[in-house]
Amino acid sequence: MVHAFIMVKTGAGESEQLLGPIRDFETVAEAHIVAGAYDIIAEVDTEAVYEVLKTASTRIQGLQGVSETKTYISLDD
């Protein structure tokens, strides 16, 4: 199992409308609006690293209003 966190930067005022679609992705266990350099953090659980990449680069970055993502893969169990 691969556990990762995807930080999402959105356009101004778009975080709330993007939270639902991000939460709806099958690989996303949780997603929250946060304060700081990024607007949303998504917690992802997948069977393979490739699925984390697909979630970040194809699914989340494919949403209109997403301007940037940064992915962190957990190294602990």
C-alpha positions in Angstrom: 0.0 0.0 0.0 1.2 3.5 -0.9 0.2 6.4 1.3 0.7 9.9 0.0 -0.3 13.5 0.5 -1.1 15.8 -2.5 -1.0 19.5 -1.8 -3.2 21.4 -4.2 -3.0 25.1 -5.1 -6.2 26.6 -6.6 -7.3 29.8 -8.2 -8.7 32.5 -5.9 -12.0 31.5 -4.4 -12.1 28.1 -6.0 -11.1 25.8 -3.1 -14.6 25.1 -1.8 -16.0 24.1 -5.2 -13.0 21.8 -5.9 -13.0 20.0 -2.5 -16.0 17.8 -3.5 -14.7 16.6 -6.8 -11.3 15.8 -5.2 -12.9 13.9 -2.4 -14.9 11.9 -5.0 -11.8 10.3 -6.5 -11.6 6.7 -5.5 -8.0 6.9 -4.4 -8.6 9.9 -2.1 -9.2 8.8 1.5 -9.6 12.4 2.8 -9.3 16.0 1.6 -9.4 19.2 3.5 -9.1 23.0 2.9 -6.1 24.2 4.7 -4.3 27.6 5.4 -0.9 28.2 4.1 1.0 28.0 0.8 -1.5 25.4 -0.6 -5.3 25.4 -0.4 -6.3 21.8 -0.2 -4.5 18.7 1.1 -5.6 15.3 -0.2 -4.6 12.1 1.5 -4.3 9.2 -1.0 -4.1 5.5 -0.5 -3.2 3.3 -3.5 -1.7 -0.1 -4.4 1.1 1.4 -6.5 3.1 4.6 -6.8 1.8 4.9 -10.4 -1.7 5.4 -9.1 -0.5 8.3 -6.9 1.0 9.9 -10.0 -2.2 9.3 -12.0 -4.3 10.8 -9.2 -2.1 13.9 -9.0 -1.2 14.5 -12.6 -4.3 13.4 -14.5 -7.2 13.6 -12.1 -6.5 16.5 -9.8 -4.5 18.6 -12.2 -7.2 18.0 -14.8 -9.8 19.9 -12.7 -10.4 23.4 -13.9 -9.2 25.8 -11.2 -6.2 23.7 -10.0 -3.0 25.6 -10.7 -0.4 23.4 -9.0 0.1 20.2 -7.0 3.0 18.9 -4.9 3.0 15.2 -3.9 4.6 13.7 -0.8 4.8 9.9 -0.4 4.8 8.7 3.1 7.9 6.6 4.0 6.5 5.1 7.2 4.0 2.3 7.7 
